[in-house]
Amino acid sequence: MLTQELQDQMNRIKWWHQIDIGNGVVTPGIDNTQQRVKDLGLPDDLHGKTVLDVGAWDGAFAFEAERRGASRVLAIDEFIWAGKGWASKEGFDCARRVLGSKVEDMLLDVYDLTPERVDKLVRSEYSGTGSHAKRCGFQENRTSIFLQMIA
């Protein structure tokens, strides 16, 4: 059950993702995140994997990777988390706290994403950040970029 304080905080946040934070409570995001998770084709079992979520925003995909057993999850964002868009990092921070998540975060622009900054990349599965990803040499697919890295 939500406390009134948490409900008030959630209502003040401009959410993009709909994140299941437990006990039947889902953040009031405008994105149909559950459908995007299905469309992404993320493996059910991510045990032993390290996942990078680029353009994390509220962190729905990072938290989902953690829920599916990823041993390490790093969420990066710069545009939203630095307050350059219509929202902020409040949603990510709130969801991480409520979920008791260990997802790591880094304020980093996708243009500054290099293996040296975020570990050595060994295999990648890309799904979305569009032209930003292409300019960095990544290929676009659907939703958010996930990279498997050496842990």
C-alpha positions in Angstrom: 0.0 0.0 0.0 1.2 3.5 -0.8 1.7 6.0 1.9 0.1 9.4 1.3 3.6 11.0 1.1 4.7 8.6 -1.6 1.5 9.0 -3.5 1.9 12.8 -3.3 5.5 12.6 -4.6 4.5 10.3 -7.5 1.8 12.7 -8.5 4.3 15.6 -8.6 6.6 13.8 -11.0 6.3 14.0 -14.7 6.5 10.3 -15.6 7.2 8.9 -19.0 7.3 5.2 -18.2 4.6 3.1 -16.6 6.6 1.2 -14.0 5.1 -1.5 -11.8 6.4 -0.6 -8.4 4.6 -3.4 -6.6 1.3 -4.1 -4.8 -0.7 -3.3 -7.9 0.8 0.3 -8.2 2.0 1.5 -11.6 3.6 4.9 -12.1 1.3 7.2 -14.1 3.5 7.5 -17.2 2.2 8.4 -20.6 4.2 5.7 -22.4 2.7 2.2 -22.8 5.9 0.7 -21.3 4.5 -2.8 -20.6 3.8 -3.2 -24.3 7.3 -1.8 -25.2 8.9 -4.3 -22.9 7.0 -7.1 -24.7 7.9 -5.7 -28.1 11.6 -5.4 -27.2 11.9 -9.2 -26.9 14.1 -8.9 -23.8 15.1 -12.5 -22.7 13.2 -13.7 -19.7 16.4 -14.8 -18.0 19.3 -12.2 -17.8 21.2 -13.9 -15.0 24.9 -13.3 -15.3 24.4 -10.5 -17.8 25.4 -6.8 -17.4 22.9 -4.4 -19.1 23.3 -0.8 -20.2 20.1 1.2 -20.7 20.9 4.3 -22.7 18.4 7.1 -22.5 16.9 5.6 -19.4 14.5 8.4 -18.5 12.5 6.9 -15.6 14.4 3.6 -15.8 11.7 1.1 -16.7 13.9 -1.0 -19.0 16.8 -0.9 -16.5 14.5 -2.0 -13.7 13.0 -4.7 -15.9 16.4 -6.1 -16.7 17.2 -6.2 -13.0 13.9 -8.0 -12.3 14.9 -10.5 -14.9 18.1 -11.3 -13.0 20.8 -9.1 -14.6 23.8 -9.1 -12.3 24.6 -5.5 -13.1 22.5 -2.8 -14.7 23.7 0.7 -15.6 21.2 3.3 -16.7 22.5 6.4 -18.4 20.7 9.6 -19.5 21.7 13.2 -19.9 19.0 15.1 -21.7 16.1 14.3 -19.2 18.2 13.8 -16.1 20.0 17.2 -16.6 16.6 18.9 -16.9 16.8 19.7 -20.6 13.5 18.1 -21.4 10.0 18.4 -19.9 10.9 16.0 -17.1 13.8 15.2 -14.7 15.5 12.4 -12.9 12.9 12.4 -10.2 11.0 9.4 -11.6 14.1 7.3 -11.9 15.2 8.2 -8.3 11.7 7.6 -6.9 11.2 4.2 -8.7 14.7 3.0 -7.7 14.0 3.9 -4.0 10.6 2.3 -3.9 11.8 -0.8 -5.7 14.9 -1.1 -3.5 16.8 -1.4 -6.8 20.6 -1.6 -7.2 20.5 -0.2 -10.7 23.4 2.1 -11.1 23.1 5.5 -12.8 25.4 7.8 -14.7 24.7 11.2 -16.1 26.1 10.7 -19.6 25.1 11.8 -23.1 24.8 9.1 -25.7 27.4 11.1 -27.8 29.9 10.5 -25.0 29.2 6.8 -24.7 32.5 4.9 -25.3 33.7 1.5 -24.2 36.3 3.3 -22.1 33.6 5.2 -20.2 31.3 2.3 -19.6 33.4 -0.9 -19.7 34.4 -3.1 -22.7 31.5 -3.8 -24.9 31.4 -7.4 -26.2 28.0 -7.9 -27.8 25.2 -5.5 -28.4 21.4 -5.5 -28.8 20.1 -2.2 -29.9 16.5 -1.0 -29.8 16.0 2.6 -30.2 17.6 5.9 -29.6 17.4 6.6 -33.3 19.7 9.1 -34.9 21.7 9.5 -31.7 22.6 5.8 -31.7 23.4 5.9 -35.4 25.7 8.9 -35.0 27.6 6.8 -32.3 27.9 3.9 -34.7 25.0 1.9 -33.2 22.2 0.4 -35.1 18.6 1.3 -34.4 15.8 -1.1 -33.6 12.9 -0.4 -31.3 12.8 1.0 -27.8 15.9 1.7 -25.7 19.5 0.7 -26.2 20.7 -2.3 -24.3 24.3 -3.3 -24.5 25.7 -6.5 -22.9 29.1 -5.8 -21.3 31.8 -7.8 -19.5 31.0 -7.6 -15.8 
